[in-house]
Amino acid sequence: MKPSEILELLRQEVWVLGRHAYAIRKSLYGDVTTYISNMVLNYTNVCVVGCSFCAFYKPPHSGYLYTVDEAVEKVLEVDAAHGIRQVLIQGGVNPEVGIEYFEELFRRIKSKAPHIAIHALSPLEVEYLSRRERSSYREILERLKNAGMESMPGGGGEILVDSVRKTIAPKKIDTETWLRIMEEAHKLDIPTSATMMYGHVETLEDIAVHMYRVAELQQKTGGFLAFIAWNFEPGGSELGKKIPHPKTSATLLRIIATARIVFNNLIPHIQTGWLTAGPETAQLAMYFGADDFGGTLYGEKVLEWKRVEAPIDRREDVVRIIKAAGFKPAERDNYYRVIKSPSGHVET
């Protein structure tokens, strides 16, 4: 599908888009909506990239960095309390952190809790490690995979249009670098997600190009497991002073529906994006093509104030929200394979 065709979809009446997307979702997954019990380990908030939309980062010497012992302890504590299947490990570009930190961290987690999948870092962090270690992207990814990394989130994707990226995050990697690192990951059988942060300076044309670039790479590699769109949240960020109000829920529904149509037979899963949009919009998103609710996100710090607004603290909360929308919750693993069916039967 060409960018112009995607743009035409984005401009359609939202309810028309929704009906089309829901029909595709229904044919693929019926009434089942998957979710994962996971935590987020934000190992540091120190970052030298300084994105204007981020209210989380701190400059060097003014933030925190967990030691490997501290990080492993936090993962084990959450697992003991809740029983998790995945840990999402992300932070900033911290000059004090080299690849050995992650290798030790991943190995320690896998040795202590082999049932927890490591969904870690992002193309941005891989690019930094590549420069720091004077190694190729492939060499960095191979070392991370050998240490226990099983998949990679799509952080730093924002909008895959360089004019937009230069406006909101001028120090961040460009579009081609993000795509190239994702391709290298896919070649090494490291599946990833594709993300998009909308609701700032981008246009509908930019969103269409972003989806096109993701679809183009997916046709080549088949390595994206899910597409996740989330709304820019002003919070206390620099960009938030210029754009103080987030987009409405209708924007997320339009994007999710378009994504389901564009990525049909390409990217299998579309996530609801509950953290930024709220649980009510996430419920509607299931009727607009989303088949996955995402995770419990224990320990998430980047958008912590959003969790206060809409606390979803346990598996039971996720199950309740999915059921209340008229869908059947099914717990999944890191690779989107169902572990517990809607009836509660554990798959073997």
TORMARZA-494756 format. One line per field, with one value per residue (C-alpha): residue number from 1; chain; x, z, y. Coordinates in Angstrom, 2 decimals, decimal comma. Example, Ala and Ser with C-alpha at 12.3 -4.5 7.8 and 13.67 -1.06 7.14 Angstrom:
% TORMARZA-494756
num: [1:2]
cadena: [A:A]
u: [12,30:13,67]
w: [7,80:7,14]
v: [-4,50:-1,06]
% end
This chain:
% TORMARZA-494756
num: [1:2:3:4:5:6:7:8:9:10:11:12:13:14:15:16:17:18:19:20:21:22:23:24:25:26:27:28:29:30:31:32:33:34:35:36:37:38:39:40:41:42:43:44:45:46:47:48:49:50:51:52:53:54:55:56:57:58:59:60:61:62:63:64:65:66:67:68:69:70:71:72:73:74:75:76:77:78:79:80:81:82:83:84:85:86:87:88:89:90:91:92:93:94:95:96:97:98:99:100:101:102:103:104:105:106:107:108:109:110:111:112:113:114:115:116:117:118:119:120:121:122:123:124:125:126:127:128:129:130:131:132:133:134:135:136:137:138:139:140:141:142:143:144:145:146:147:148:149:150:151:152:153:154:155:156:157:158:159:160:161:162:163:164:165:166:167:168:169:170:171:172:173:174:175:176:177:178:179:180:181:182:183:184:185:186:187:188:189:190:191:192:193:194:195:196:197:198:199:200:201:202:203:204:205:206:207:208:209:210:211:212:213:214:215:216:217:218:219:220:221:222:223:224:225:226:227:228:229:230:231:232:233:234:235:236:237:238:239:240:241:242:243:244:245:246:247:248:249:250:251:252:253:254:255:256:257:258:259:260:261:262:263:264:265:266:267:268:269:270:271:272:273:274:275:276:277:278:279:280:281:282:283:284:285:286:287:288:289:290:291:292:293:294:295:296:297:298:299:300:301:302:303:304:305:306:307:308:309:310:311:312:313:314:315:316:317:318:319:320:321:322:323:324:325:326:327:328:329:330:331:332:333:334:335:336:337:338:339:340:341:342:343:344:345:346:347:348]
cadena: [A:A:A:A:A:A:A:A:A:A:A:A:A:A:A:A:A:A:A:A:A:A:A:A:A:A:A:A:A:A:A:A:A:A:A:A:A:A:A:A:A:A:A:A:A:A:A:A:A:A:A:A:A:A:A:A:A:A:A:A:A:A:A:A:A:A:A:A:A:A:A:A:A:A:A:A:A:A:A:A:A:A:A:A:A:A:A:A:A:A:A:A:A:A:A:A:A:A:A:A:A:A:A:A:A:A:A:A:A:A:A:A:A:A:A:A:A:A:A:A:A:A:A:A:A:A:A:A:A:A:A:A:A:A:A:A:A:A:A:A:A:A:A:A:A:A:A:A:A:A:A:A:A:A:A:A:A:A:A:A:A:A:A:A:A:A:A:A:A:A:A:A:A:A:A:A:A:A:A:A:A:A:A:A:A:A:A:A:A:A:A:A:A:A:A:A:A:A:A:A:A:A:A:A:A:A:A:A:A:A:A:A:A:A:A:A:A:A:A:A:A:A:A:A:A:A:A:A:A:A:A:A:A:A:A:A:A:A:A:A:A:A:A:A:A:A:A:A:A:A:A:A:A:A:A:A:A:A:A:A:A:A:A:A:A:A:A:A:A:A:A:A:A:A:A:A:A:A:A:A:A:A:A:A:A:A:A:A:A:A:A:A:A:A:A:A:A:A:A:A:A:A:A:A:A:A:A:A:A:A:A:A:A:A:A:A:A:A:A:A:A:A:A:A:A:A:A:A:A:A:A:A:A:A:A:A:A:A:A:A:A:A:A:A:A:A:A:A]
u: [0,00:1,43:1,68:-1,05:-3,38:-2,63:-3,32:-6,66:-7,55:-6,52:-8,87:-11,89:-14,74:-13,59:-16,65:-16,23:-12,59:-13,58:-16,10:-13,56:-10,80:-13,06:-14,12:-10,46:-9,77:-12,84:-11,81:-8,32:-8,92:-12,66:-13,46:-10,08:-7,85:-4,39:-2,28:0,99:1,97:5,12:7,14:9,16:12,72:13,81:17,42:18,47:16,93:20,21:20,22:22,33:19,89:17,51:14,31:11,96:8,95:10,52:9,90:11,69:15,34:17,99:21,42:24,55:25,30:21,75:19,79:19,96:21,51:20,68:23,56:23,11:22,38:19,70:18,13:18,00:16,53:13,73:12,85:12,80:10,70:8,03:8,08:7,63:4,69:2,91:4,43:5,61:6,43:8,38:10,61:10,84:14,26:14,72:16,40:18,28:21,55:23,75:27,49:28,33:26,67:28,50:27,47:28,97:26,31:23,54:25,30:25,66:22,13:20,52:22,52:21,72:18,00:17,91:19,90:17,62:14,29:14,57:10,80:11,01:11,56:13,89:12,34:15,04:16,64:15,80:17,52:18,63:20,46:21,92:23,30:24,91:26,45:27,76:29,63:30,80:32,12:33,32:31,33:28,77:25,05:25,07:27,92:26,14:22,87:24,62:26,23:22,93:21,11:23,79:23,40:19,65:17,82:14,89:13,12:13,42:10,80:10,36:11,46:12,74:10,49:8,37:7,57:9,82:10,13:13,41:11,95:9,70:12,50:14,80:12,11:11,23:14,50:17,40:20,03:18,15:19,05:17,52:14,91:17,32:19,37:16,27:15,12:18,59:19,00:15,55:16,48:19,68:17,68:15,22:18,07:19,31:15,82:15,28:11,62:10,64:7,66:7,07:5,95:4,65:4,29:1,77:0,06:2,83:4,17:3,46:0,86:-1,42:0,99:3,81:1,77:1,10:4,81:5,63:3,23:4,57:8,18:7,24:5,24:8,08:10,57:8,06:7,59:11,35:11,98:8,73:10,28:7,71:5,32:3,16:2,39:1,92:0,74:0,76:-0,25:2,27:1,67:2,78:3,53:6,34:8,29:9,76:7,51:4,53:4,91:4,20:1,64:-0,11:-3,03:-2,91:-4,92:-8,39:-9,23:-10,69:-7,19:-5,92:-8,95:-8,36:-4,69:-5,38:-8,07:-5,84:-2,96:-5,10:-6,06:-2,58:-0,77:-3,29:-1,31:1,89:2,08:-0,07:-0,84:-2,11:-1,89:-4,44:-2,01:-3,89:-1,26:-1,51:-5,09:-6,66:-8,57:-11,86:-10,26:-8,35:-11,68:-12,98:-9,74:-10,59:-13,59:-11,30:-8,88:-6,66:-6,26:-3,70:-4,02:-0,30:1,08:0,56:3,67:4,62:7,32:6,92:8,44:8,50:4,75:4,20:1,66:-0,54:-0,60:-1,84:-4,69:-5,68:-4,15:-3,98:-1,94:-2,69:-3,64:-7,12:-7,43:-6,52:-8,86:-11,71:-11,25:-11,12:-14,21:-16,11:-15,60:-17,18:-13,99:-12,34:-8,96:-6,13:-2,73:0,18:3,93:6,64:5,99:2,22:1,52:-1,49:-0,54:-3,96:-7,04:-10,23:-11,50:-8,42:-6,92:-3,13:-1,84:0,91]
w: [0,00:-1,04:1,33:-0,67:-0,16:3,57:3,73:2,03:4,73:7,52:6,09:6,06:8,53:11,73:12,10:8,55:9,28:12,53:10,91:8,31:10,90:13,33:10,60:9,98:13,70:14,17:11,34:12,81:16,56:17,18:20,58:22,17:23,42:24,65:27,36:29,16:32,81:32,69:34,40:33,13:34,41:33,78:34,76:34,49:33,85:32,78:29,08:26,84:23,91:25,52:23,52:23,87:24,47:27,40:30,99:32,43:31,53:33,65:32,54:33,66:37,42:38,33:37,88:38,96:37,64:39,20:39,84:38,32:41,82:42,39:38,97:39,39:42,88:41,54:38,87:41,37:43,82:41,21:40,02:43,57:44,11:40,78:38,69:35,46:32,04:30,62:31,70:29,45:30,05:28,87:30,05:28,54:26,70:29,79:29,10:32,19:30,82:28,45:26,92:29,78:32,10:29,96:29,40:33,13:33,83:31,23:32,29:35,95:35,29:33,14:35,71:38,58:36,69:33,37:32,84:32,42:28,82:28,29:25,99:26,03:24,83:21,52:18,26:19,93:22,70:20,23:18,10:21,15:22,24:18,71:18,85:22,42:21,79:18,24:16,99:14,24:15,01:14,29:16,72:19,48:18,87:18,78:22,16:23,65:22,27:23,56:27,00:27,04:25,12:23,35:21,69:21,26:21,66:19,08:21,24:19,45:16,46:17,16:13,56:10,85:8,99:9,52:9,38:12,32:14,20:13,87:15,38:18,44:19,00:16,98:18,70:18,12:15,40:11,99:10,22:8,17:11,24:13,18:10,27:9,65:13,28:13,23:10,07:11,68:14,69:12,44:10,53:13,87:14,68:17,32:16,88:17,62:17,91:15,80:17,64:16,71:18,90:17,40:18,54:18,35:15,20:12,67:9,89:8,58:5,66:8,11:9,82:6,45:5,60:8,99:8,42:4,90:6,09:8,75:6,25:3,73:6,20:7,38:3,83:3,69:7,10:8,77:12,13:13,63:15,99:16,87:16,08:19,02:18,68:21,64:22,16:23,05:26,69:27,50:31,18:32,23:28,99:26,94:23,99:26,34:26,83:23,12:22,79:26,18:25,25:23,97:20,96:21,55:21,82:18,31:16,92:18,48:17,20:13,69:13,78:15,20:12,63:9,79:11,13:11,23:7,59:6,39:8,27:7,50:6,56:7,48:11,21:13,21:16,33:17,03:20,62:22,35:23,95:27,26:29,25:27,39:26,13:29,28:29,81:28,36:25,02:25,09:25,36:22,31:20,46:20,50:18,33:15,99:15,27:18,36:19,49:22,27:25,46:26,19:29,65:33,32:33,26:36,90:37,85:34,83:35,57:32,30:32,35:36,03:36,44:33,82:35,87:38,84:36,71:35,51:37,85:36,31:38,89:38,51:36,06:37,53:36,49:32,89:32,78:34,21:31,65:28,71:29,89:30,52:26,87:25,77:24,87:26,19:27,90:27,17:28,80:26,36:26,38:24,93:21,42:21,57:22,07:24,30:27,69:29,27:27,10:27,84:29,81:32,04:30,58:30,52:27,06:26,76]
v: [0,00:3,39:6,37:8,11:5,13:5,06:8,79:8,23:5,70:8,09:10,71:8,42:8,81:7,13:4,85:3,57:2,80:1,11:-1,23:-2,33:-2,83:-4,70:-7,12:-7,97:-8,32:-10,52:-12,82:-13,25:-13,41:-13,60:-12,09:-12,88:-10,07:-11,02:-9,42:-10,12:-9,91:-7,82:-5,13:-2,20:-1,82:1,76:1,07:4,73:8,13:9,74:10,56:12,80:12,78:15,27:14,72:17,69:15,43:13,55:14,68:11,62:12,14:13,88:15,15:13,29:13,34:14,37:11,16:7,54:4,34:0,99:-1,34:-4,79:-6,13:-3,50:-4,09:-7,87:-7,49:-5,27:-7,84:-10,70:-8,69:-7,97:-11,56:-12,85:-10,51:-10,87:-13,64:-12,00:-13,42:-10,49:-7,62:-4,57:-3,01:0,55:3,72:6,62:6,94:7,01:7,50:5,43:2,29:-0,04:-3,33:-5,34:-3,88:-5,33:-8,64:-9,14:-7,92:-10,19:-13,25:-12,70:-12,34:-15,48:-17,47:-16,42:-16,40:-18,26:-18,02:-14,23:-13,11:-10,16:-7,54:-4,92:-1,70:0,01:0,96:4,18:2,33:-0,19:2,64:4,24:0,94:0,44:3,74:3,22:-0,29:0,46:-2,51:-3,04:-3,10:-6,82:-7,47:-5,56:-7,37:-10,75:-10,07:-8,94:-11,98:-14,35:-12,77:-13,43:-10,68:-12,30:-9,38:-5,63:-2,88:-0,17:2,73:5,80:5,23:8,33:9,37:7,91:11,21:13,06:16,56:15,66:13,91:16,93:19,13:17,02:15,15:16,60:14,39:11,16:8,64:9,26:7,17:5,08:4,15:3,07:0,92:-0,52:-1,63:-3,19:-5,06:-6,34:-7,54:-9,37:-11,03:-12,42:-13,75:-11,09:-10,09:-6,51:-4,24:-1,15:1,96:5,37:8,46:10,84:14,03:16,63:18,32:15,58:15,70:12,96:12,68:11,98:9,26:7,67:7,68:6,17:3,27:2,81:2,58:0,02:-2,04:-1,84:-3,32:-5,94:-7,18:-7,69:-9,29:-10,32:-9,47:-7,08:-8,89:-5,90:-2,28:0,07:3,68:6,04:9,61:12,31:13,25:16,83:16,21:18,53:18,24:21,07:20,18:20,14:23,90:24,35:21,56:21,51:19,27:15,67:14,53:13,12:9,45:9,57:10,10:6,88:4,97:6,32:5,30:1,83:1,13:2,32:0,22:-2,91:-2,39:-1,39:-4,17:-6,91:-10,07:-8,22:-7,41:-9,83:-7,80:-4,30:-3,06:-0,82:1,65:1,92:3,82:7,12:6,83:5,41:2,15:3,39:4,29:1,01:-0,79:1,04:0,31:-3,40:-2,55:-0,62:-3,45:-3,89:-7,50:-7,06:-5,01:-4,84:-5,47:-4,76:-2,52:-2,96:-0,44:1,87:5,31:7,27:7,98:7,29:10,09:8,43:5,24:7,29:8,61:5,12:2,52:-0,95:-2,75:-6,45:-9,17:-8,97:-5,32:-6,12:-9,11:-7,03:-4,23:-6,64:-8,52:-5,28:-4,37:-7,65:-9,52:-12,67:-12,11:-14,54:-14,31:-14,55:-14,91:-12,69:-14,04:-13,47:-17,19:-17,81:-19,28:-19,20:-19,41:-17,44:-20,46:-20,37:-23,55:-23,45:-24,22:-26,83]
% end
